[in-house]
Amino acid sequence: MPVSPLSLDIKIKRKARIIPFGYKIDDTGNYLISIESELKALEEAKNYLKTCSYREVAIWLHKKTGRYISHVGLRKRIQGGLATKTEEN
């Protein structure tokens, strides 16, 4: 499912210490702001996972975006359903 342009403007309340791949902290430190390029790369990564391992795709994501994500972190993002969900709480 492609990332919708409307979902990129939504601020999400920060719930944990860890900042998910595809997001950054706003100036107040209380909300997460989506990073469009990382979320698009994450969508591409979902397609690559059909033929490649999580480790290989995590390395590719790191090279493409410049932001590190481990293969375990990638697995959690994809399987947890957080790859494109942006819900305002």
SULSUL-V620471 format. One record per pair of residues at least 6 apart in sequence whose ideal C-beta (glycine too) atoms are under 7 Angstrom apart, sorted by the first residue. I is the first residue (numbers start at 1). J is the second residue. D is the distance in Angstrom with one decimal. If there is no record, write none. Layout:
i=[I,I]
j=[J,J]
d=[D,D]
This chain:
i=[1,2,3,3,3,3,7,8,8,10,10,11,11,11,11,12,12,12,12,12,13,13,13,14,14,14,14,19,19,20,20,21,21,21,21,21,21,22,22,22,22,22,23,23,23,23,24,24,25,26,34,37,38,38,39,41,41,41,42,42,43,43,45,45,45,46,46,48,48,49,49,54,54,54,55,57,58,58,58,58,61,61,62,62,77]
j=[84,43,39,40,43,84,86,34,36,86,88,26,31,32,33,31,32,86,87,88,30,31,89,25,30,31,32,25,32,77,82,38,42,67,69,73,77,34,35,38,39,42,32,33,34,35,33,35,32,33,86,65,65,67,84,61,64,65,77,83,83,84,57,61,74,78,83,57,60,57,78,71,74,75,71,74,69,70,71,74,69,74,68,69,83]
d=[6.0,6.5,4.9,6.2,6.2,5.5,4.4,5.0,5.4,5.0,5.3,6.6,4.2,7.0,6.2,6.4,4.5,6.1,7.0,6.6,6.9,6.1,5.1,6.8,5.7,6.0,5.5,6.1,6.8,6.8,6.2,6.2,6.6,6.6,4.7,6.7,5.8,6.2,5.7,4.3,4.4,5.5,4.1,6.5,5.7,6.4,5.5,5.8,6.5,5.2,6.2,6.6,5.1,6.4,6.6,5.8,5.1,5.2,6.8,5.3,6.9,6.8,5.0,5.5,6.9,6.2,6.4,4.9,6.7,5.6,6.8,4.1,5.3,5.1,4.1,6.3,5.4,6.0,4.3,4.6,5.5,6.8,5.3,6.4,5.7]
